[in-house]
């Protein structure tokens, strides 16, 4: 696959994942666009490859963030622990 299509695929993946971002979709989309625009003139294939790898790492981190959020919600829902009073 050529680098351009891989970059576009990464952008679309990140954009899709940003819809549940804790600080909001608009915040995520604006920062994502800034990051991609900043590097739009890069032509070195090795640097582009490294940036794609970093982007894939970010995808995994966002997935972990969402899984943690889901875990905490489930824990609160099913294991409602009483609040302790120190009196």
For each residue, the residues with C-beta under 8 A, 3 or more apart:
1: 5 6
2: 5 6
3: 6 7 45 48 49 52
4: 7 8
5: 1 2 8 9
6: 1 2 3 9 10 52
7: 3 4 10 11 36 48 51 52
8: 4 5 11 12
9: 5 6 12 13
10: 6 7 13 14 52 55 56 59
11: 7 8 14 15 32 36
12: 8 9 15 16
13: 9 10 16 17 59
14: 10 11 17 18 32 55 58 59 62
15: 11 12 18 29 32
16: 12 13 19
17: 13 14 20 21 59 62 63 66
18: 14 15 21 25 28 29 32 62
19: 16 25
20: 17 66
21: 17 18 24 25 27 28 62
22: 65 69
23: 27 28
24: 21 27 28
25: 18 19 21 28 29
26: 29 30
27: 21 23 24 30 31
28: 18 21 23 24 25 31 32
29: 15 18 25 26 32 33
30: 26 27 33 34
31: 27 28 34 35
32: 11 14 15 18 28 29 35 36
33: 29 30 36 37
34: 30 31 37 38
35: 31 32 38 39
36: 7 11 32 33 39 40
37: 33 34 40
38: 34 35
39: 35 36 42 51
40: 36 37
41:
42: 39 47 48 51
43: 48
44: 47 48
45: 3 48 49
46: 49 50
47: 42 44 50 51
48: 3 7 42 43 44 45 51 52
49: 3 45 46 52 53
50: 46 47 53 54
51: 7 39 42 47 48 54 55
52: 3 6 7 10 48 49 55 56
53: 49 50 56 57
54: 50 51 57 58
55: 10 14 51 52 58 59
56: 10 52 53 59 60
57: 53 54 60 61
58: 14 54 55 61 62
59: 10 13 14 17 55 56 62 63
60: 56 57 63 64
61: 57 58 64 65
62: 14 17 18 21 58 59 65 66
63: 17 59 60 66 67
64: 60 61 67 68
65: 22 61 62 68 69
66: 17 20 62 63 69 70
67: 63 64 70 71
68: 64 65 71 72
69: 22 65 66 72 73
70: 66 67 73 74
71: 67 68 74 75
72: 68 69 75 76
73: 69 70 76 77
74: 70 71 77 78
75: 71 72 78 79
76: 72 73 79 80
77: 73 74 80
78: 74 75
79: 75 76
80: 76 77
81:
82:
83:
84:
85:
86:
87:
